[in-house]
């Protein structure tokens, strides 16, 4: 597998090969999640996206993963903003749900 330089998956190892040298799964292992310290609670509003929240809190839309890592109970990052099943009142958005926002990453 080849990933772009700087990708979150660039250094993630492939699955181990068996005794016969065959790969049990053609892919990479799960990327370890960073340890982040949540410092704010954000109440989700209609039509918000993780990249727009990252732009607001970190001035960098690509840092949406920090928000996902601060909320490890969500299986998929989109679950922080949308219910898997539509809600009658507001479609599928989770208006008013609380999302934890991690501390801004130190710039070096």
Secondary structure by P-SEA (a helix, b strand, c coil): cccccccccccccccccccccccccccccccccccccccbbbbbcccccaaaaaaaccccccaaaaaaaaccccccccccccccccccccccccccbbbbbccccccc
